[in-house]
Amino acid sequence: MSEKEIIELQLVERIKNDDESAFIEVYHLFWERLFNFGYKKLSKKEIVEGIVQEVFIDFWSKRGKLEIHTSLSSYLFTAVNYRIINQYKSQNIRDKYSEKEKSKGEQTSLSVEEKVLYNDLKSNIKKVVGGFPPQRQKVYKLRFNKGLSYIEIAQNLEISVSTVEKHLMRALKDIRISLRELTLSSFIAFGVDHFLNY
């Protein structure tokens, strides 16, 4: 086993024991490499950033049950690649939906409805966010308005990464509950599913 593999193994063991400093170390060690890997495949900055962020959230959330049989590098790159494949699939579904609507000749009539629904969506989300507890509202706005990463938010507010994660998970859950009346087709049309999970 190489020295690099030994160091990675030690980091994984520390993370399993809830060591946030080890997680941050892994984050800084791999984030740029994972982003560059994903960007070469998708060429969509915001989506790739979201994918990499989700991989790290998942990695931290499942830290107690981590089973890495190869190496930490392989584990993370495989996780990013898997999400990229899923992104291709979901994009293909949206493209097919769009083509179907165009073939029906409904594109013009839908455009007005889309604008109304989109405005309603923004209004509802703003209302829900306004009702969040102060700390959760700060976390949400730093993530979605300022574009800060989970690590940056934790450092900015002097809280743990896991606390940031809990605030955002609850925020997204509350938003989804408030938007249950929207149809699935509406979500696909606007890519709202991506927005809420970004």
N, C-alpha and C positions, 0 to 999 in steps of 0.2 A: 504493500500500500504506500502510495506516494505521500510526501509531506503535505501537499495540497489537500489530498483526500482525508488525511488525518485531521487537519484543521477544520475542514467542512463537517466532518463527523462530530467533532467536538462542539461546533456551533449548533448543530442539530440537537445534540443532547442538552445543551444549555437552553435552547428554545423550548424543548419538551418540558423543561423545568420552569417555564414562565419567565425566562430571562429576556427582558425587552431589549437590553443593550445588545444581546446577540442577534436579535431580530433586526435591529437597526443596522448592525454590521453587515448582515446578509443583504439587507435592502440596498445599502450603498455599494456593496460589492457586485451585485447582479443587475440592478435596475437598468443602467445604461445599456448593458450587453443584451438584456432581454428586449428592451425597447428597439434597439437596432435590428435584432433578429426579426421581431414582429413587423417592423416598418418595411423591411425588404420584401416581406410577403404581402402586406396589405397596402402600404403607401398612404395610410390615413392616420395622421398624427394623433388626433383626439381619440380615435377608436383604439389604437394600439396602446396609448397611455392608459386608457380605461381597462384594457385587457390585462396589462402588466399589474396594474393596481389591484385588480380583482384576484389575480394569482397570489399576490402577497397577502391580501386579506384572508383568502382561503387557507393559505399556508399557516398564518398565525392562528386562525380560528380552530384549525384541526391539529394544532401543535401536540396535544396530548395523545393523539392517535396516529402520529406520523409513522409511516412504514416506508423507508427509502431503501430499496434493494440495490440500486445502482450507485449513483453519486448525487450530491445535492444539485450540482450543475445539470445533470441529465433530468432530474426530477422537475426542476423549475422550467427548463427549456421545453420539456415534453408538455408540461401544463399550459404554457403559453401557446404552443403549437396546437394543442387540442382545442383551446378557446378560439383560435384563429379559424380552424376548420368549422367550428360551430357558427362563427361570424359569417363565413362564406355561405353556409346553409341558410341562415336567417336572411341574409341579403338577397339570396336567390328567391326566397319566398316573397319578399317585398317587391322584387323586380317583376315576378310573375303576377302578383296582385295588381301592380301598376299597369302592366301590359293588358291585363284582363279588362281593367276599367277603360283604358284607351280604346280597346277594340269594341267596347259597348258604345263608344261615342259620348261618354258621360264626363269627360275631363273638364269641360267648360262649366257644367252645372255644379260639379263637385268643388270647383275652386272657391266659389263663394261660401259654400257650406264649410269647407276646410278652414277658411279664415275665421269664420264665426266660432267653430269648434276649438280652434287653436287659441283664440282670445279667451274663450271660456276656460280652457285648460290652464292658461297662465294665471287667470284670475283666481281659480280654485286653488292652485298650488300656492299662490301668494297669500291667500287667506289662511290656508293650513299652516304654512311656515310662520305666519304672524301669531299663531296660537301656540307655538312651541315654547317650552320653558326657555329662559334666557340663554343658558349654556348651550342647549341643543340648537337654538337659533344661530348662535355665534358659529358653532361648528359647521352647520349647514351652509351658512353664507360664505364662510372662508373656503369651503370646498367648491360650491357651485358658482358663487359670484367672483371670488378671487382666484379660483383654480388651484388652491394649495393642495399639496399631497397630504396623506394621513400623518406622515412623519412631521411635516411642516406645521400642521394644525396643532399637533401634540406639543411641539416645541413652543409655538406661539401662545397657546393658552396654558402652558405648563401643566398638562395632564398626560396620562398614558395613551399609547396608541390604541390599546384595547378599549379605553373610555371613548376615544374618538369613534372607533368602530361601532360601539354600542349606540352612541348618539345618532350616527348616520343610518344604521340599520333600522332604528325605531322611527327616524324621520321618514325614511322611504316607505316603511310599512304604513305609517299614518297617511302619507300621500296616496298610496295605492288604495287604501280603504275609502278615502274621500272621493276617489275617481272610479269607483266600481260601476257607476252608471254608464261610463263610456263603453262603447262596443269594442270588440276585438279588432274589427276592421278599422276603426278610428285609430287605434293604437298603431296598427301596421302602417296606415297611411302617413302618419306623422313621425314615425320612428320614436314614439313616446316611450316605448319599452326600453330603448337605448338610453334616452334622456334620464329616466328614473333610475337606471342601473349604472349610470356612468360613475 
